[in-house]
Amino acid sequence: MEGLLYLIPAALFLGLLGLGAFLWSLKSGQFEDLDGAAERILYDDEDEDEPPAR
């Protein structure tokens, strides 16, 4: 029973920390362009002059 005195505040702290990280990511624009990464994989960004990677 004494362990709950440590586990409950630790769980609340980690939950608030996760919520804060999520809100920060929303505010910084991490979820602005959800389709960009999915479409970016389709385009070849390599230059024609560079030799292929080994």
C-alpha positions as CSV (number, residue, x, y, z in Angstrom):
1,M,0.0,0.0,0.0
2,E,2.9,2.3,0.7
3,G,4.1,1.8,-2.9
4,L,1.0,3.7,-4.1
5,L,2.3,6.8,-2.5
6,Y,5.2,6.8,-5.0
7,L,3.4,5.3,-8.0
8,I,0.4,7.6,-8.2
9,P,2.4,10.8,-8.3
10,A,4.9,9.3,-10.7
11,A,2.0,8.2,-13.0
12,L,0.4,11.7,-12.8
13,F,3.8,13.4,-13.5
14,L,4.5,11.2,-16.6
15,G,0.9,11.7,-17.9
16,L,1.3,15.5,-17.6
17,L,4.7,15.3,-19.2
18,G,3.2,13.4,-22.2
19,L,0.3,15.8,-22.4
20,G,2.7,18.7,-22.4
21,A,4.8,17.2,-25.1
22,F,1.7,16.6,-27.3
23,L,0.5,20.1,-26.8
24,W,4.0,21.5,-27.6
25,S,4.1,19.4,-30.8
26,L,0.7,20.8,-31.8
27,K,1.8,24.4,-31.2
28,S,5.1,24.0,-33.1
29,G,3.3,22.7,-36.2
30,Q,4.3,19.0,-36.2
31,F,0.9,18.0,-37.5
32,E,0.4,20.7,-40.2
33,D,1.3,18.7,-43.3
34,L,0.2,15.1,-42.8
35,D,0.2,14.2,-46.5
36,G,3.6,15.8,-47.3
37,A,5.7,12.9,-45.9
38,A,3.5,10.3,-47.6
39,E,4.0,12.1,-51.0
40,R,7.6,13.0,-50.5
41,I,8.6,9.3,-50.7
42,L,7.4,9.2,-54.3
43,Y,9.8,11.8,-55.6
44,D,13.5,11.2,-56.4
45,D,15.6,13.9,-54.8
46,E,19.0,12.5,-55.9
47,D,21.0,14.5,-58.3
48,E,21.9,12.9,-61.7
49,D,25.6,13.7,-61.3
50,E,26.1,11.9,-58.1
51,P,27.2,8.2,-58.2
52,P,24.8,5.7,-56.6
53,A,25.4,4.9,-52.9
54,R,27.0,1.6,-52.2
